[in-house]
Amino acid sequence: MCRSLLGLRALTLTASLLAGSTAALGQDQKPTEEDHGQHQQQPGNDPQNHSQHDMSKMAGMDHSAMGHSGMNSSGMFLMNESSGTGFQPAAWPMPMLMTRAGEWHLMWMGQAFIVDTQQSGPRGGDKLYSVNWGMLGAVHKLGRGSFMLRSMLSLEPATVTDRRYPLLFQTGETAYGTPLVDAQHPHDFVMELSVQYAHPLGEKGTWNVYYAPVGNPALGPVAFPHRASALELPQAAIGHHWQDSTHIANNVLTGGVTYGKVRLEASGFHGREPNEARWNIDGGAMNSWSSRLSFFPSKNWAAQVSVGRLQDPESPHAGSIVRTTASVEYIKPTAGKNWWATSFVWGQNYKLDEKRRTNAVLAETVVPFSRKNFVTGRFEWSQRDELFEYNHELGEQVTRATGQHAFNVTAYTAGYTRDIGTFRNLQAGVGANVTAYGIDAALKPFYGDRPWGVNVFLRFRLKPGA
């Protein structure tokens, strides 16, 4: 009964997040709603945009295909961003709804999962919960450039009860003052609140500046909740805190220059990860930095390398880290405004106080079969060094017995999703995935010989109509 009530609560709150957006969009389903990347722009609509034909090639972004009359190239540059100032390949038919409010161009995105999970073994668990997010961006011309206001909200503080959901071998952040181990934290209610300005730079370039009380600095790939290859996987990647955990950071300032197919960015931000007060906006000094170099060889490919120094990211213990990441992403559009997407991600944390490095590697893909069927896969290998953070004495015993500070964990995930219907612009799907783990022998007394996890879910997503 308790699980049923929690599930009903999660379903109600999650549905409200997307239903509100769908209702608002339903009032404006005229030609102003356009599919991001489906219509052809009429040239010459903006006399100020003297470099539009060259800007369409900038950073591999297919600006000429966005089809929103009255928007200059800087506005289209901003519309192509996925999370913070991060880009995915231009070929992605981004599930974005676009409307107009006077001179403002609005973009709406959102996704929610209702998930029933079962994680095996003595350190596993089961739970019914929801992960979700909704985003609204508003772009307006300002001179030859454009600026964008963007907000991203999540109801996870309410739909992920007990401040966590079970996920074997996951670590990072806290719940009730205790470090989370074998569990994933919910995201903050305010995932992003930002303002950004972009301006042409010659005939092939753009410069931009971004500030966010809550936002995403230039470090790592596009984070897993927004990555095209992960959109049919409700659970977090277990390498999240090596690869893209800074997607919710505070006091973020980023400057970037894009020229041709190359983009260079630098950020300052507060390095501490979000605290347990998920409904508020945290603050903090700009005490950390990062830099990212991105390359877009064609509209189907995007690659990045980045490095950052994070000041005391984890609240349970002091200690700064240097994080280095690299990633490659490939996207190919398919029928029904779907896509085949594949990502390869590597992340490394170097703990300055301990002078130790740990690594995490990910490969994931989503492959559509026909218009309604999707097969997903994710492979991860990581070196886990915080599996005993909840009990330091036990951790020291294991380290003395094994001589290891970190333990190898490999995760193999396979899944399937079936689209089951669409109401206006709200698309529903049902799916499941299974994860099998390969682990060091030293971990088997704590996790069992063959740990596994299963997730069964309903998925809802805002998506343009056919």
Number of C-alpha atoms within 10 A of each C-alpha: 6 7 13 10 11 19 21 16 16 25 20 12 18 26 17 13 19 24 16 11 20 20 12 11 18 13 8 14 15 11 9 16 21 21 23 23 23 13 13 13 17 13 13 13 12 15 12 13 19 16 17 22 16 16 29 21 21 24 27 24 28 21 28 21 19 21 19 25 15 18 22 28 30 30 26 24 23 21 22 22 16 17 23 26 22 21 25 28 29 26 20 26 21 23 22 24 25 25 22 18 10 7 12 16 23 22 20 21 22 25 27 28 27 25 25 19 23 20 21 19 18 11 17 18 17 17 19 25 26 30 26 27 25 20 21 18 21 23 25 21 21 14 10 17 22 23 22 22 16 21 18 22 19 26 25 26 21 21 26 23 17 12 21 22 25 24 27 26 24 21 24 25 23 23 19 9 11 13 22 25 24 21 25 26 25 25 23 25 19 21 24 25 21 22 19 21 22 26 23 25 17 13 16 19 23 23 20 23 19 22 23 24 23 27 28 33 35 31 33 30 31 25 24 20 22 16 19 28 26 23 19 28 28 25 20 17 24 27 25 19 18 25 31 22 17 25 25 23 25 30 22 26 23 23 21 20 18 21 19 20 19 18 21 18 23 21 23 24 30 27 26 23 22 24 16 18 13 20 15 12 18 19 14 13 13 16 15 20 23 22 22 24 19 23 19 25 15 17 20 19 21 25 22 24 20 23 22 24 23 25 20 18 21 20 17 14 9 10 15 21 23 18 25 23 24 22 22 21 25 23 24 18 16 16 11 13 18 20 23 20 24 23 23 20 24 23 26 23 23 18 16 13 10 10 8 13 16 19 21 24 22 22 19 23 24 26 20 21 15 11 14 15 16 21 19 24 22 22 17 21 21 23 18 20 17 19 22 18 17 14 11 12 11 12 17 15 11 16 15 11 10 12 10 12 17 18 19 18 18 20 22 17 19 19 20 20 23 20 17 13 13 15 11 15 23 19 18 20 20 19 21 22 22 18 20 15 19 16 20 12 13 15 15 14 10 11 19 15 15 12 20 22 22 20 22 21 23 21 26 23 23 25 23 21 17 7
